[in-house]
């Protein structure tokens, strides 16, 4: 019989045996018989080697509940009608037996009541007969129950075999997916059942589909040794205790095991010493209100913010402003009480930690008069002693605070009566008198001079005169270079404009204007050969001709200026037409090189080109509101940008990059935006009379010269006040100029000295410009208290040209 059938039989018998007895009919023989039956069943179960029922079960309630689940009405209904008939017969037999037992108990009770002694043998015989009958009934009932149970178990097993087929589970590698975590799906569903329960069975457990998991083939020590010799992967093969499979460890598994054995973190990517990030702090973090990032322009500070930050940084550097931390530290230091350790140790550590010790002043050593045996000259005679006694009421007037006395020996010196008093006063002086340490400040003259770089480190710059251009018969008012730097242009009061070759110093052409020339400027456009010259009240546009430069450039310039523009492009308002007039030149003037003429109301004082070469700014001397005019050469029309006069205009220049116009009046320089037509900034020079203005090629700095010997540097991005005022000249400053490429600027005036300076402008707004005077060059000779009237740097080389009052132009290199 299979083990599971034997187990079912055992449970059925125990279940029936627990229902059958009732009342007080349990006897010692019945208990013995039942024990024998149970021993029999146990022996049969032990022979069948049923591992599931091998142990004794102590909980009777649990066995009964399991029997009820296995043999309830639903399960028995599967056995057919025969099972129900058997149960009915069984129940009828049980009732009959109970009735018989009741009758027997009544008979035995009636017999035991009788008190007679003669009926004791009969009674014993009757009891023996009744016991034999009971034993026979018991055996017959047991046989019937066994036969019924065996039939029902047989039917149940057939039904199970017909529905469920026991077959081994297909072996598959559960680690082939690469996941060896403990959270993966378990193949063996044995749960907490110990594995040794299945030692005697050919399977290890059951899977989720209730199929047996077949046990892998067992190997002995010899097989393991042979496999160890033949299989190269044996050294890293382990056995899975839940499935019995051989698992080959990968390289990553071996590395993991090695790291665990060495006491390291299993993961190689984990950094044990990475900086700790405090995800949860008590500091309140400012989070944005919008989910998308800010635009890039929000991180660029505006001009006002840059200026404000620059002021704050400058204040922090100078020590004028302090941070909140510094202010809090000062307040804590002020609130803290400082004590002087009077009895502390005098080692270096204590001296460094405690405030500096100020020793008390020592008393002077005793003089000869204080000796116990002073020399005779220190002893007072009678007259001096009498005067000393008279000054008793005014003791501070005495010569000595004591009376010198001679003693034969030191032992004869009496005690000083005021010793205690003077010692007490001395202690009070040491305790109450404040002592302060006075620092002696030593300032040398070299310390007052700012630390500037050496001029050798700031080369190149012009250092000496290399060429002198002579030819004008009067003052040379203006000097300029062409865009290539090959030719130089000069204009003088002799009414001529001369073109010079820079390399040789030859005069290539002389243009006669008929009037003294106040200024002459070459156009900054390299593709045109055009010069603007101010002669009296006329502004003349000149072409030096084919002899100067390329002849094709000269021809192109003539074609542009020969044909007049359309009439609708030359329209001007009545106020402008009254102030300026464009004139065509005759053939004679054209032959002399004059191409256009623009007549103004008064004499011109200054002329300046725009960087594009199409606009000209002309300054009329004493012109009032019409002092500044802007001319457009391509359309031959003019504009009056101002309706009211802001002062006596000295000159007007264009900004090198932005559409701005700088107008210098007597004491200020105003910056106007030509697009917005408004005043942008007003530069207060602090000078009495402005003479000239030059704009840095970067456009952020302006240099202003004045007749009161000042040279003022302005930073347009900083403020309208001077950044630095330089006093480098002993006379009036008449000309200033910037180099277009090198960090150089020059100034000259009436003191026969040309000062060349280094002016480095940095791109960072927090770094101030570096201004260093480099060289003093000897200028032209003085004529009529005038020396240098104009300055101009070479466009490509560190050369400087100066127009002098002696009729010469000097070139420095």
C-alpha positions in Angstrom: 0.0 0.0 0.0 1.4 3.5 -0.8 2.4 5.7 2.0 -0.3 8.3 1.4 -3.0 5.6 1.5 -1.7 4.3 4.8 -1.8 7.9 6.2 -5.4 8.4 5.1 -6.4 5.1 6.6 -4.8 6.0 9.9 -6.5 9.3 10.0 -9.9 7.8 9.1 -9.6 5.2 11.9 -8.6 7.8 14.4 -11.5 10.0 13.4 -14.0 7.1 13.7 -12.6 6.0 16.9 -13.0 9.4 18.4 -16.8 9.6 17.5 -17.8 6.1 18.4 -17.5 5.9 22.2 -20.1 7.8 24.3 -21.3 7.7 27.8 -19.4 5.6 30.4 -19.1 2.4 28.3 -15.2 2.7 27.9 -13.5 -0.2 29.5 -9.9 -1.3 30.0 -10.2 -3.9 27.3 -11.5 -1.5 24.7 -8.6 0.8 25.4 -6.2 -2.0 25.1 -7.7 -3.1 21.8 -7.6 0.4 20.4 -4.0 0.7 21.4 -3.2 -2.6 19.6 -4.9 -1.3 16.5 -2.9 1.9 16.6 0.3 0.0 17.1 -0.6 -2.1 14.1 -1.3 0.9 12.0 2.0 2.5 13.1 3.9 -0.5 12.2 2.4 -0.6 8.7 3.1 3.0 8.2 6.7 2.6 9.4 7.2 -0.2 6.9 6.0 2.0 4.1 8.5 4.7 5.1 6.0 7.6 5.0 8.1 10.6 6.0 5.2 12.9 6.4 3.5 10.8 9.2 6.7 9.4 10.8 6.6 11.8 13.7 4.0 11.7 16.5 1.5 14.5 16.3 0.6 15.9 19.7 -2.2 18.2 18.7 -5.4 16.1 18.4 -7.5 19.1 17.5 -5.4 19.8 14.4 -5.6 16.1 13.3 -9.4 16.2 13.6 -9.7 19.4 11.6 -7.5 17.9 8.9 -9.7 14.8 8.8 -12.8 16.9 8.5 -11.2 18.7 5.5 -10.2 15.4 3.9 -13.4 13.5 4.5 -16.2 16.1 4.5 -19.4 15.6 2.6 -18.0 17.2 -0.6 -15.1 14.8 -0.8 -17.1 11.7 0.0 -19.6 12.7 -2.7 -16.9 11.9 -5.2 -16.9 8.3 -4.2 -20.4 7.7 -5.5 -23.6 6.3 -3.9 -21.8 3.3 -2.4 -20.0 5.4 0.0 -23.2 7.0 1.2 -24.7 3.6 1.7 -21.8 2.4 3.7 -22.0 5.5 5.9 -25.7 4.9 6.5 -25.1 1.3 7.4 -22.3 2.3 9.7 -24.4 4.8 11.5 -27.2 2.2 12.0 -24.7 -0.2 13.4 -23.4 2.4 15.7 -26.9 3.1 17.0 -27.6 -0.5 17.6 -24.4 -1.0 19.5 -25.2 1.9 21.6 -28.7 0.5 22.4 -27.2 -2.8 23.4 -24.7 -1.2 25.6 -27.5 0.7 27.4 -29.4 -2.5 28.0 -26.4 -4.2 29.3 -25.7 -1.4 31.6 -29.2 -1.6 33.0 -29.0 -5.3 33.5 -25.7 -5.0 35.2 -27.1 -2.4 37.4 -30.1 -4.5 38.5 -27.9 -7.5 39.1 -25.4 -5.6 41.2 -28.2 -4.3 43.5 -29.0 -7.7 44.9 -27.3 -8.2 48.3 -27.3 -12.1 48.1 -24.0 -13.9 48.1 -25.1 -17.0 46.2 -25.6 -15.3 42.9 -22.0 -14.0 42.6 -20.7 -17.0 40.4 -23.6 -16.7 38.1 -23.0 -13.1 37.8 -19.4 -13.6 36.9 -20.2 -16.1 34.2 -22.7 -13.8 32.7 -20.1 -11.0 32.6 -17.6 -13.2 30.9 -20.2 -14.0 28.2 -21.0 -10.4 27.7 -17.4 -9.5 27.4 -16.8 -12.1 24.7 -19.8 -10.9 22.8 -18.5 -7.3 23.0 -15.1 -8.4 21.7 -16.5 -10.2 18.8 -18.7 -7.2 17.9 -15.7 -4.9 18.1 -13.6 -7.0 15.8 -16.4 -7.4 13.3 -17.0 -3.6 13.3 -13.3 -2.9 12.9 -13.1 -5.3 9.9 -16.1 -3.6 8.3 -14.7 -0.1 8.8 -11.3 -1.2 7.3 -13.0 -2.6 4.3 -15.1 0.5 3.8 -12.2 2.9 4.2 -10.0 0.9 1.9 -12.7 1.0 -0.8 -13.1 4.8 -0.4 -9.3 5.4 -0.4 -9.0 3.2 -3.6 -11.6 5.3 -5.4 -10.0 8.6 -4.2 -6.5 7.5 -5.4 -7.9 6.5 -8.8 -9.6 9.8 -9.1 -6.3 11.6 -8.2 -4.3 9.6 -10.7 -6.8 10.2 -13.4 -6.6 14.0 -12.9 -2.9 14.7 -11.8 0.1 13.1 -13.3 3.3 13.2 -11.3 6.3 14.0 -13.5 9.6 15.6 -12.8 10.0 19.3 -13.5 12.1 20.3 -16.5 15.5 21.4 -15.4 16.4 25.0 -16.3 19.1 27.4 -15.1 17.5 30.0 -12.9 20.6 32.1 -13.1 20.9 32.4 -16.8 19.2 35.8 -16.8 22.0 37.2 -14.8 19.9 38.2 -11.8 21.0 36.5 -8.6 19.1 38.6 -6.1 17.1 37.1 -3.2 13.9 38.8 -4.4 13.6 36.6 -7.6 10.8 34.1 -7.9 11.5 30.9 -5.9 11.4 27.6 -7.8 11.1 25.4 -4.8 8.0 26.1 -2.7 9.0 24.0 0.2 9.0 27.1 2.4 10.2 26.5 6.0 10.1 22.7 5.7 13.7 21.4 6.4 15.5 19.8 3.5 16.3 16.6 5.4 12.6 15.6 5.3 13.2 14.7 1.6 16.5 12.8 2.1 14.7 9.4 1.5 12.7 10.6 -1.5 13.6 11.0 -5.1 12.4 14.6 -5.2 13.3 17.8 -3.3 9.9 19.5 -3.1 7.2 20.9 -5.3 6.9 23.9 -7.6 4.0 26.3 -8.0 2.1 23.8 -10.2 2.3 21.1 -7.5 4.8 19.1 -9.6 7.7 17.3 -8.0 11.1 18.7 -8.4 13.3 15.8 -9.2 16.5 15.4 -7.3 19.7 15.7 -9.3 22.0 12.7 -9.7 23.9 12.1 -6.5 27.7 11.8 -6.6 30.1 10.2 -4.2 33.6 11.4 -3.3 35.2 9.5 -6.2 32.9 11.2 -8.7 33.6 14.6 -7.2 37.4 13.9 -7.4 37.1 12.8 -11.1 35.0 15.8 -11.9 37.5 18.0 -10.1 40.3 16.6 -12.3 38.4 16.9 -15.6 36.2 20.0 -15.2 38.3 23.2 -15.3 35.3 25.1 -13.9 35.0 22.9 -10.8 36.9 25.3 -8.6 34.2 28.0 -9.0 31.2 25.7 -9.0 28.8 25.7 -6.0 25.6 23.8 -5.3 22.2 25.5 -4.8 20.7 24.0 -1.6 17.1 24.8 -2.7 17.3 23.2 -6.2 20.4 21.0 -6.0 21.8 22.5 -9.2 25.5 23.2 -9.8 25.9 27.0 -10.3 29.2 28.3 -11.9 30.2 31.6 -10.4 31.0 34.4 -12.9 34.0 36.8 -12.7 31.8 39.4 -11.2 30.6 37.0 -8.5 34.2 36.0 -7.7 35.1 39.7 -7.4 32.1 40.3 -5.1 33.1 37.4 -2.9 36.7 38.6 -2.7 35.6 42.1 -1.7 33.4 40.7 1.0 36.2 38.5 2.3 38.5 41.5 2.4 36.0 43.5 4.4 35.3 46.0 1.6 32.0 47.3 0.2 30.5 44.8 -2.3 30.0 47.4 -5.0 33.1 48.7 -6.8 31.4 51.9 -7.9 30.5 52.9 -4.3 32.9 55.5 -2.9 33.1 55.3 0.9 34.9 58.6 1.1 32.8 60.7 -1.1 31.8 64.1 0.4 28.7 64.0 2.5 25.7 65.8 1.0 23.4 67.1 3.7 20.1 66.6 2.0 18.1 67.7 5.1 19.4 70.8 6.8 17.9 73.5 8.8 18.8 76.2 6.3 15.9 77.5 4.2 16.7 77.1 0.5 15.4 79.7 -1.9 13.6 77.9 -4.7 12.5 79.5 -8.0 8.9 80.3 -8.5 9.0 79.2 -12.1 9.8 75.7 -13.5 11.8 76.8 -16.5 15.3 78.4 -16.1 15.9 82.1 -16.2 16.9 83.8 -19.5 20.5 84.5 -20.0 20.0 88.2 -20.1 18.8 88.1 -16.5 22.2 87.1 -15.4 24.0 90.0 -17.1 24.2 93.0 -14.9 23.1 96.3 -16.2 25.2 99.4 -16.4 23.8 100.8 -13.1 24.3 97.5 -11.4 27.9 97.2 -12.7 28.6 100.7 -11.4 27.0 99.9 -8.0 29.0 96.7 -7.7 32.2 98.5 -8.7 31.5 101.1 -5.9 30.9 98.4 -3.4 34.1 96.5 -4.3 36.1 99.7 -4.2 34.7 100.5 -0.8 35.5 97.0 0.5 39.1 97.3 -0.9 39.6 100.7 0.7 38.1 99.6 4.0 35.3 102.1 4.0 32.6 99.4 4.0 32.5 96.2 6.0 30.6 93.0 5.6 28.0 91.8 8.1 30.3 89.2 9.4 33.0 91.8 10.1 30.5 94.1 11.8 29.2 91.3 14.0 32.8 90.3 14.9 33.6 93.9 15.9 30.4 94.2 18.0 31.3 90.9 19.8 34.8 92.2 20.4 33.5 95.5 21.8 31.1 93.7 24.1 33.7 91.3 25.4 35.6 92.4 28.6 39.3 92.4 28.4 41.4 91.7 31.5 45.1 92.0 32.0 46.7 89.0 33.6 48.7 90.7 36.3 50.1 87.5 37.8 50.3 85.4 34.7 53.3 83.7 33.3 55.7 85.7 31.1 56.2 83.1 28.4 55.8 83.7 24.7 52.4 82.0 24.5 50.9 84.2 27.2 52.4 87.3 25.7 51.0 86.4 22.3 47.5 85.7 23.7 47.3 88.5 26.2 47.5 92.3 25.5 51.0 93.7 25.2 52.6 94.3 28.6 53.6 97.9 29.3 56.2 98.0 32.1 56.0 100.7 34.7 58.5 103.5 34.4 61.5 103.0 36.7 62.6 105.6 39.2 65.9 107.3 38.4 68.9 106.0 40.3 70.0 108.1 43.4 72.3 111.0 42.7 75.3 112.0 44.7 73.2 114.3 47.0 71.2 111.3 48.2 74.3 109.4 49.3 74.9 108.8 53.0 78.3 110.5 52.5 77.8 113.1 49.8 80.6 115.2 48.5 81.1 118.6 50.2 79.7 120.6 47.2 76.3 118.8 47.6 76.0 119.8 51.3 74.0 122.9 52.1 75.6 125.8 53.9 73.8 127.9 56.5 72.4 130.3 53.9 71.1 127.5 51.7 69.7 125.7 54.7 67.8 128.8 55.8 66.3 129.3 52.3 65.4 125.6 52.3 63.5 126.1 55.6 61.7 129.1 54.3 60.1 127.1 51.5 58.4 124.8 53.8 55.0 125.9 52.6 56.0 125.6 49.0 58.1 122.5 48.9 58.0 122.1 45.1 60.2 125.2 44.8 63.0 123.6 46.8 66.2 122.6 45.1 66.0 119.1 46.8 63.0 117.4 48.2 65.3 116.3 51.1 68.1 117.8 53.1 71.5 116.2 52.2 73.2 115.0 55.3 76.6 113.3 55.9 77.0 110.2 58.0 80.1 108.4 59.2 78.8 105.0 58.1 75.7 103.4 56.6 74.6 102.0 59.9 74.2 105.5 61.3 71.7 106.5 58.6 68.3 106.8 60.4 65.0 105.5 59.0 63.3 107.6 56.4 60.2 109.0 58.0 58.2 109.4 54.8 59.2 106.0 53.4 55.7 104.4 53.9 53.9 107.4 52.5 56.0 107.6 49.4 55.8 103.8 48.8 52.0 104.1 49.0 51.9 107.0 46.5 54.2 105.0 44.2 51.8 102.0 44.3 48.9 104.3 43.5 50.7 105.8 40.5 51.4 102.3 39.2 47.9 101.1 39.7 45.9 104.2 38.7 48.1 106.0 36.2 47.2 105.0 32.6 50.0 103.8 30.4 49.8 103.9 26.7 52.1 102.8 23.9 52.9 105.5 21.4 53.8 104.2 18.0 56.3 106.2 16.1 55.3 106.7 12.5 58.2 106.9 10.1 57.3 107.9 6.6 59.8 108.1 3.9 59.5 110.1 0.7 59.8 106.9 -1.4 56.7 105.5 0.3 54.5 108.3 -0.8 55.3 107.7 -4.5 52.9 105.1 -6.0 54.4 101.8 -7.2 54.4 102.1 -11.0 55.8 99.7 -13.5 59.1 100.5 -15.1 59.0 102.4 -18.5 61.2 99.6 -20.0 58.3 97.2 -19.5 55.9 99.5 -21.3 57.7 99.8 -24.6 57.3 100.7 -27.4 56.7 104.4 -27.2 58.3 107.4 -29.0 61.6 108.5 -27.3 63.4 110.8 -29.7 62.9 113.1 -32.7 63.7 111.4 -36.0 62.3 113.7 -38.7 61.5 117.4 -39.2 59.2 118.7 -41.9 59.8 122.3 -42.8 58.0 124.4 -45.5 55.3 126.4 -43.9 55.9 130.1 -43.4 53.7 130.6 -40.4 52.1 128.6 -37.6 51.2 125.0 -38.4 47.7 124.6 -37.0 47.0 121.0 -37.8 48.7 117.7 -38.6 47.3 114.3 -39.6 48.1 110.9 -41.3 46.3 109.1 -44.0 44.6 105.7 -43.1 47.6 103.7 -44.3 50.2 105.9 -42.5 52.2 106.5 -45.7 51.5 110.3 -46.0 51.2 113.2 -43.6 48.9 116.2 -44.0 49.7 119.6 -42.5 47.7 122.9 -42.6 49.1 126.3 -41.6 48.3 130.0 -41.4 50.1 130.6 -44.7 46.9 129.4 -46.4 48.3 126.1 -47.7 47.7 122.4 -47.1 50.8 120.3 -47.7 51.1 116.5 -48.2 54.3 114.9 -47.1 55.8 111.4 -47.6 56.5 110.0 -44.1 59.3 107.7 -45.1 61.5 110.4 -46.8 60.1 113.7 -45.6 59.4 115.0 -49.1 56.6 117.4 -49.8 54.6 115.8 -52.5 51.9 118.5 -53.1 50.9 121.9 -51.9 47.2 123.0 -52.0 46.6 126.7 -51.8 43.4 127.7 -50.0 43.6 131.5 -50.2 42.9 131.9 -46.5 44.6 130.7 -43.3 43.8 127.1 -42.5 42.6 126.4 -39.0 42.3 122.6 -39.3 42.8 119.8 -41.8 41.7 116.1 -41.4 42.1 113.1 -43.7 39.1 110.9 -44.2 39.3 107.6 -42.2 38.1 105.5 -45.1 40.9 103.9 -47.0 39.1 103.7 -50.3 38.8 107.5 -50.7 41.3 110.2 -51.2 39.6 113.1 -49.5 40.7 115.8 -47.1 38.5 118.2 -45.1 40.2 121.6 -44.5 38.8 124.6 -42.6 39.8 127.9 -44.3 38.1 130.9 -42.8 34.3 130.4 -43.0 34.6 127.7 -45.7 34.9 124.0 -45.3 36.8 122.7 -48.3 36.8 119.0 -49.5 40.1 118.4 -51.2 41.5 115.6 -53.4 45.3 115.5 -53.1 45.4 114.1 -56.6 47.0 111.1 -58.4 50.5 112.0 -57.3 49.5 111.1 -53.7 48.5 107.5 -53.3 46.8 105.3 -56.0 45.5 107.1 -59.0 42.4 104.8 -59.1 41.4 105.9 -55.7 41.7 109.6 -56.7 39.6 108.9 -59.9 36.9 107.1 -57.8 36.8 110.1 -55.4 36.3 112.5 -58.3 33.5 110.5 -59.8 31.7 110.5 -56.4 32.0 114.2 -55.9 31.5 115.4 -59.5 27.8 114.4 -59.9 25.4 116.1 -57.5 22.8 114.0 -55.7 19.0 114.2 -56.5 17.2 117.3 -55.4 14.9 115.5 -53.0 18.0 114.2 -51.1 19.4 117.7 -50.6 16.3 119.2 -48.8 17.1 121.1 -45.6 15.0 123.3 -43.4 15.1 127.1 -43.5 17.2 127.4 -40.3 19.9 125.1 -41.7 19.9 126.8 -45.1 20.4 130.1 -43.4 23.4 128.8 -41.5 25.2 126.8 -44.2 25.4 126.8 -48.0 26.9 124.1 -50.3 28.7 125.6 -53.3 30.0 124.1 -56.5 33.6 125.0 -57.4 34.8 126.4 -60.8 37.3 124.7 -63.1 40.3 126.6 -61.6 39.5 125.5 -58.1 38.9 121.9 -59.4 42.3 122.0 -61.0 43.8 123.1 -57.6 42.3 120.1 -55.9 39.1 121.6 -54.4 36.1 119.5 -55.0 33.4 120.9 -52.8 32.9 124.1 -50.6 30.6 124.5 -47.7 30.2 128.1 -46.5 29.2 128.9 -42.9 28.1 132.0 -41.0 31.5 132.4 -39.2 35.1 131.2 -39.2 35.6 127.5 -38.4 37.6 126.4 -35.4 37.6 122.6 -35.6 36.7 119.8 -38.0 36.2 116.1 -37.2 35.3 113.1 -39.3 33.0 110.3 -38.4 34.5 106.7 -38.4 32.5 105.8 -41.5 33.8 108.8 -43.5 30.5 110.1 -44.6 29.8 112.7 -41.9 31.7 115.7 -40.8 31.3 117.8 -37.5 32.3 121.4 -38.0 32.6 123.9 -35.1 32.0 127.6 -35.8 33.8 130.0 -33.5 31.3 132.1 -31.5 28.3 130.5 -33.3 26.0 130.2 -30.4 23.2 127.7 -31.1 24.6 127.3 -34.6 28.1 126.6 -33.5 27.9 122.8 -34.2 26.9 121.5 -37.7 26.9 118.0 -39.0 27.5 117.6 -42.8 26.7 114.5 -44.9 29.0 114.4 -47.9 27.2 111.8 -50.0 23.9 113.7 -50.0 25.4 117.2 -49.6 23.2 118.3 -46.9 23.7 119.6 -43.3 22.0 119.5 -40.0 21.8 121.7 -36.9 21.6 119.3 -33.9 21.0 122.0 -31.3 18.4 124.7 -31.0 19.8 126.5 -28.0 23.4 127.2 -26.9 24.7 125.4 -23.8 27.9 127.4 -23.6 30.8 128.6 -25.6 31.6 125.6 -27.8 35.3 124.8 -28.3 35.1 121.6 -30.4 32.9 118.6 -31.3 34.0 115.0 -32.0 32.2 111.8 -32.9 32.3 108.7 -30.7 34.4 106.0 -32.4 31.8 103.2 -32.1 28.4 104.5 -30.9 26.2 107.1 -32.6 27.2 109.7 -30.1 28.5 113.3 -30.4 30.8 114.8 -27.7 30.6 118.6 -27.5 33.2 120.5 -25.4 32.1 123.8 -24.0 34.2 126.1 -21.8 33.9 124.1 -18.6 32.1 120.8 -19.4 31.9 118.1 -22.0 28.4 116.9 -23.0 27.7 113.5 -24.6 24.6 113.3 -26.8 22.9 110.3 -28.3 22.2 111.1 -32.0 19.6 108.3 -32.3 17.5 109.2 -29.2 18.4 112.9 -29.6 19.0 113.4 -25.9 21.8 114.2 -23.5 23.4 111.0 -22.2 26.1 112.3 -19.8 27.7 115.6 -18.7 31.4 115.5 -17.8 32.4 118.1 -15.2 36.1 118.8 -15.9 36.7 121.2 -13.0 38.8 123.3 -15.4 38.5 127.0 -16.2 38.7 126.6 -19.9 38.7 123.4 -22.0 41.0 123.4 -25.0 40.8 120.0 -26.6 39.1 116.6 -26.4 40.2 113.1 -27.4 38.2 109.8 -27.2 39.8 106.5 -26.5 39.6 104.0 -29.4 37.5 101.7 -27.1 35.0 104.5 -26.5 34.8 104.2 -22.7 37.4 106.8 -21.7 37.8 110.5 -22.6 40.9 112.7 -22.2 40.3 116.5 -21.8 43.0 119.2 -21.9 42.5 122.7 -20.5 44.3 126.1 -20.7 44.8 126.0 -16.9 47.5 123.2 -17.3 45.2 120.3 -16.4 44.9 117.0 -18.1 41.6 115.2 -17.0 40.8 111.6 -17.6 37.2 110.5 -17.6 35.7 106.9 -17.4 32.3 107.1 -19.1 31.2 103.8 -17.5 32.1 105.0 -14.0 30.7 108.5 -13.5 30.6 112.0 -14.8 33.4 113.2 -12.5 37.1 113.0 -13.3 38.7 109.6 -12.7 42.1 111.2 -12.5 43.5 114.7 -12.9 47.1 114.9 -14.2 49.3 118.0 -13.9 52.2 117.2 -16.3 52.7 120.6 -17.9 53.8 124.0 -16.8 51.7 125.8 -19.4 48.4 125.6 -21.2 47.6 122.2 -22.7 46.5 122.8 -26.3 46.5 119.3 -27.8 45.8 115.7 -26.6 45.7 112.5 -28.7 45.3 108.7 -28.3 47.1 106.0 -30.3 44.6 103.9 -32.3 46.4 100.6 -31.5 48.9 101.0 -28.7 48.0 102.0 -25.1 49.6 105.4 -25.5 48.4 109.0 -25.2 50.2 112.3 -25.5 49.7 115.9 -24.5 51.4 119.1 -25.4 51.0 122.8 -25.0 53.0 126.0 -24.4 55.7 124.7 -22.2 58.0 123.2 -24.9 57.4 119.7 -23.6 55.5 116.8 -25.1 54.5 114.2 -22.5 54.0 110.6 -23.7 52.1 108.5 -21.2 51.0 104.9 -20.9 47.2 104.5 -20.6 46.1 100.9 -20.4 42.3 100.3 -20.3 41.3 96.8 -19.1 38.3 94.9 -20.3 37.3 94.1 -16.7 35.1 96.8 -15.2 36.5 96.1 -11.7 40.0 97.0 -12.8 40.9 100.7 -13.1 42.9 102.1 -16.0 46.7 102.3 -15.5 48.1 105.8 -16.2 51.9 106.0 -16.2 53.9 109.0 -17.6 56.7 107.6 -19.8 58.7 110.3 -21.6 59.1 114.0 -21.9 60.0 115.0 -25.5 61.5 118.3 -26.4 59.0 120.1 -28.6 59.3 122.8 -31.2 60.6 126.3 -30.4 58.4 128.9 -28.8 57.0 131.6 -31.1 54.7 134.3 -29.7 54.3 132.3 -26.4 53.1 129.3 -28.4 54.8 126.0 -28.9 52.8 122.9 -29.9 49.4 123.4 -31.6 48.4 119.9 -32.6 49.3 116.2 -32.0 48.6 113.1 -34.0 49.8 109.4 -33.6 50.7 107.3 -36.6 47.9 104.8 -37.3 50.1 101.7 -37.2 53.5 102.6 -35.7 54.3 104.1 -32.3 55.2 107.4 -33.9 54.0 110.9 -32.9 53.8 114.0 -35.1 53.6 117.5 -33.5 52.7 120.7 -35.3 54.7 123.6 -33.9 54.4 127.3 -33.8 57.8 127.7 -35.5 56.5 126.5 -38.9 57.8 122.9 -38.5 56.3 119.5 -38.0 58.4 117.1 -36.0 58.1 113.3 -36.0 59.1 111.3 -32.9 59.8 107.6 -32.9 
